[in-house]
Amino acid sequence: MIKIYKEKANFLKKYEAYFRENEVTCSLMWGIIKKYDHLDLMIESRHNHDFVLGVRAGKNLILVANTFDESLFKALVNFMEKIDYPGLVGRKDHCLLYHKLYKRLTGKEMIVTMDQRIYTCHQTHPVSMSRGHVRLASHKDIEKLSQWAYDFSREIGEDTDMDQAKKGVQYLIDHKNLYVLDIDNQIVSMAGRTRALYLTESIGYVFTPLDKRGNGYASKLVQVVTQGVIDDGKTAVLYTDLSNPTSNHIYMDIGYKPHMDSIMMHKRDE
């Protein structure tokens, strides 16, 4: 029932067709697999055509499933008790089922650290703000943007450090996928294009410092970056925090529509 994959090529050979058919739902797992040469864990719990998949790349267990078969989730929970992982992220109803069985089998708890919604956008609406211009981030911006990336990770409850934040920013800049809104030679907001797949590309790293918020900077930047994805013939995908109604409203004003609810959960400290 449980199988561990050592080579991502073998994992993709078996499941990439499913990922392609369910690209938005699977974009996080698929994007992580495509990005990293080495993955800590690729696992399946499977019976016939039903499966529960888990991938870990240094952080949470990313969960994808095509079933609610409790026996498959139970097998994965039991196996993961031998593995160090802080929590999980995935489709909300699948993660809640995993958590129910986790509590039953271990007597321990997980807590919700973020209720998320996945949005998609096929066409943007204009943003009225005319000040500033959007440009690619450059290496001269690395120090400031690394601090922003670190602050962003802390805001959403991710366990990160400055070195990890800087590596993430460096990667996006090197691949010309990180953008900033520049007003009078001062950058005021950032957003990145991440996880480019066959039909979709995700928008991430959306951050505006506290003292710059409320001015429409993120709306302008995200609209421009999203339009770039659409102009390249793809659907834009965006994860939001449902506890922030302002940002969810902003994204819908830009043209994003809800696709699916996701959730991030962490193990409760003993």
N, C-alpha and C positions, 0 to 999 in steps of 0.2 A: 504493500500500500504506500509506503514511504520510499522515495528514491531521491538520492543526492546527485546533482550534476556537477562534475568537475570542470567541464568545458562549456562555455557559453554557446558555442556553435551547436552543440548537441541539444541544449535547452531550446535555442531558437528554432532549430530544425523541427522540433516537435510542436512548439507553441506559437511560432511567428504568424502562422495563418490565422490563428485565433486573435492575436494581437491586432492584425490588420483589419479583421472584421469588426473589432471593438476598440478602435484606435483611441478614442477619447478616454474611455474607461480605463484602458491599459497604458495610457501615455506615460505615466510616472514609471511603472515597472519597465516598460519597453525602452524608454529613454535612458534610464539608468543602465540597463544592460548594454545598450549600444555605446554609451559614453565611456564606460570603464573597461579596461583590459582585464582587470582582476576584480572578482566579486567574492565577498566573504562566504556567501551561501546562496545556492540555487536549489530549491527543494520542491518536490511535488508530493501531494497526498492524493492518490488516484484510485478509482475503481471503474472499470469499463470506460465510458465516455465522460464521467464526472470527475472533476479535479479541483483541488485547492493548491495554489502556487504561492511560494514565499521566496522573496529575494532580499538579501541584506547586503548593503554596500557600506559598511562602517557605522551605520546608524540603525534606524528602525527596521523592522520587518515590513516590507511592502507586500500587501496581500492582494491576490487576484483569484477569483473563483467563478465557476460557471454553475454552481450548485449550492444548496443549503443542506446537503447531507451531513448530519451531525457526526457520523462516524469518521468522515474524512477530516473534518475540523478537529475532532478529538485526537486523531492520530497525529496531526500537526502540532497541536498544543502539547501533547506528551513528549514529542521529539524535541520541541523547542525548550523544554525544561532543562535540557543538557547544554543549551546554547546561551551565551550572554547577549542579550538584546534589551534595549531600554523600553521598547514599546512597539506599536504597529501603526500603519497608516493604510487606508484603502477605502473601498466603497463602504458606506456607513452600515448598511444592514449586515454585510459580511463581517465587519469588525466587531459589531455588537454580538453576533453569534459566537465568534471566537472568544470574546470576553466572557460571555455567559459560561462557556465550557471551561475557560481558564479558571474562573472562580470556583466552579464545581469540582474541578480536578485538583486544584492546588490549594484552595482555601485562601487565595490571595486576590488582591484587587488591582485593577487598572483604573486610571482616572482619565477623563476626556481633557486633553490639553488644547484641542482646537476642533470646533465644528466647522467644516469647510463646505463650500459649494463649488463645483466645477462648472464654468461657463464656457460657451463657445460663441464665436463671432464670425459671420460671413460678410457683413457689410457695416462699416462704421458710420456714425453720425458726426457731423462737423462739431468742433469745439470752438466757441467764440473767441477765446483768449488769443490775442494777436501778439502779445509781447514775447520776446525771446525767440530762439531758434533751437531746433533739435539737431544734435550732432553725435557722431560716434565718440565714445569715451576714448581718451588717449592715455598713454603711459604717465603723463604728467598728472593725471587725475587719480592714480592708483591709491595713494595714501588716504585721500579723503573718501574715496569710494569704498575702500577696504573697511574704514571705520563705519560707513553707512551700512555695508553688508553685515558687519558684526552686530550693529545696533538692530538691524532688521531681524537677524536670526534670534537675538535675545527677545525681541518683541513677540515673536511667534513661538517662543518656548523651545527652540532648538538648542541642543547641547553643542556649542561650537567654541572656537577660540579665534584669536586674531590671525593666526597663521593660516587656519582653514579659510577664513573669510578672504584673506588676501589671495590665496591660491585660486579661489573661485572667481574673484574679480579679474585676476591675471588671465585666467583661461578665457573668459568672455571677451576681454579686450584683445587678446592675441587672435581670437577667431572673429573679431569685428562683429560682436553680438551684444555689446553693452552700449546703451545710449543715455545721453544726458540732455536736460533742458538747460540751456545757457542764456542767462539774462545779464546783459552788460558785463560780459566776461566773468560771470559768477555762475557756477552750476548750482541748481536749486532742486533737482529731482533726477532720479535714475530709473531705468527699466531695461530689461534684457530679453533677448530672444533665446530660448532654451529648448532642448529636446525636439529638434527638427526630425519629423518622421515622414511617412509617405504622404499623408493627406493633411497633417496638422503640424503646428509648431506652437509651443507654449510661450506665454509671456510671464516672466518672473523677475525677481530682484526689484520689484516696484517699491521705491522708498523715497520719501521726502522728509528731511529733518523737521523736528517738531516746530522750530521757529519759522519754517517756511510753509507750513500747512495752512489750508483754508484759502489758498489763492488760485486754485485750479491748475496748479503746475502738473500734478500727476495726471489729471484728465487730459491735458494737452499732450503730454509725452506718450501716454499709453495709447491715445488715439492715433498718433503718428506711427508709433512702432507697430501697432496692430494693423494699420493700413498697409505697412510694408510687408507683413506676413500675407495679407490677402492679395496684394499685388503680385506676390510670388506664386499665387495659385493655391494657397493653403488656407485651412480654417485655423483661426487663432483660438487657443485654449488658455484659460486662466483659472487659477485656484484663488478663492477668497476666504476670508475669515468671517463667518456669519455673525460673530459678536460685534463686528464693525459695520453697522447698517449704512454708514456714510459711504464707505468704499464700495459696498455692493450696489448702492444707488448710482454712484458715479459710473461704474462699469456698465450698468444697464443703460444709462443715458448715452454712453459711447456706442452701444449697439450689441453688447453681450447678452446672451440669453441663457438661463439655467439649463444645465444638462443632467447633473447628478449630484447627490450629496455624498461627501466624503468625510472622514473623521481621522483624527490623530489621537492616539491614546498612549499613555506612559504608565509603566508599573508604579504602583504606590510605594514610596520608601517604607521599608520595614521599621 
